[in-house]
C-alpha cells in the first residue's frame, strides 16, 4: 500500500487567483506578510488578533498561502472519512469558516469525486469580510466548474454566543461539520477554556446527523494539540460521541501523561508552484502537512477494527545505531517499540516502511526483564510478522 501525496487542484488555485486578480501585492511584500502570519500562528499566538483577516494585506497573504495549505489538510481528512453510500444531498456546516477554506475544500472534493447529488454548505463566522471572501471563492469555483447543484449560505455570528446556534439549527442535521483551526481561538480568556470548548462541541454535535462526521483540525503545536486531547477526553467521558480516527481506543489520551507529549499528524504533500515560490523567499520547507485532528461520530464506526495487536504509529521511525524505533499508541497506551537491524527478516520487513500516522499490526512484542523490572521498550523479534494495515 502506497502513501498518498496531497495536492491542490488547479480549480482551487484559479478561484483564489481570480479573487486576488486586482489586488496583487509585490512578491517580496507577500512573502513578508506570510512570514509574519506564520510567526503569529506558531510562536506568538498570544498576539494574534481575532480580527486579523480584516487587514487587506493579511487577507491576500492568507488567501494566497494558508488557504491552499489548510484546504489540503481538510481534503486529506475528507478522504479518510467513512465511505458511505452516495447520498442525493450532502449537508455541511463550516464553523469558524474564515474565508471559506473548509467550504471550498468540500466543494472541490465533492466535484472531484463526481457526486451527482446536491451539496449544501452553511458557513458561520464572526467576520462579514471573511464571509464575503468565502462567498466569492465559492461562486468563482462554481462558475469555472459549471456547477449548478451546490448551494452556499453564510451566517454572521460569534461562536462564543448562542445566537449562531439558533440561526443554524433549522438547517440541521448535517452530514459533516468542520471546525478547522478555530477551536483553539475560542474561550481563550475564560477560567476553564477546556470545559467551555467541550460544551461548545456538545452543542455542535447536537447538529450532526446520526451517521455524520465531525471534523476538528488544529495546528500541530504542543499547546493547541494538548488542549484538543483534553476536549476529546471530556467528550468521550460524557459519551457525547465516539472516535473514528486517529485514535484506536476511547480511553484517556496517553499523550497527556507527560507534559512534554502531544499527538499530531504529518502527511506527504506536493505544494503548488505558488507556495514553493513563497517558501523559497521566506526560507520555509513545506513538503508535508502537519496538524492535529479528530474525526468524531455518533454511530461507533472506527477507521479499522480495534484489536490489541493493532497500533497507530505516533512518531517518526528513528534510526539509531544498529536499530530503528518508533512510538505506538492503542488501547494499551503509548509505548516505544524497536527492531534491531540484525533481526530484519521477510516477516518484519514492513517495519522499515513505518511512518507517522500509519496503522500497523504486530504479531508479537517482546519486553525483556532485567533486575526484576520489565523493560518499557518493546522489541520485534526476527520471526514476528509485521503488517501495515493502513498507510496515510
Secondary structure, 3 states (H helix, E strand, C coil): CCCCCECCCHHHHHHHHHHHCCCCCCHHHHHHHHHHHHHHHHCCHHHCCCCHHHCHHHHHHHHHHHHHHHHHHHHHHHHHCCCCCCCCEEEEEEECCCCCHHHHHHHHHHHHCCCCCEEEEEEEECCHHHHHHHHHHHHHHHHHHCCCCEEEEEEECCCCCCHHHHHHHCCCCEEEEEEECCHHHCCCCCCCHHHHHHHHHHHHHCCEEEEEEEEEEECCCHHHHHHHHHHHHHHHHCCCCEEEECCCCCCCCHHHCCCCCCCCEEEEECCCHHHHHHHHHHCCCCCEEEEEEEEEECCCCCCCCCCCCEEEECCCCEEECCEEEEEEEECCEEEEEEEEHHHCCCCCHHHHHCCCCCEEEECCCECCEECCEECCCEECCCCCCEEEEECC
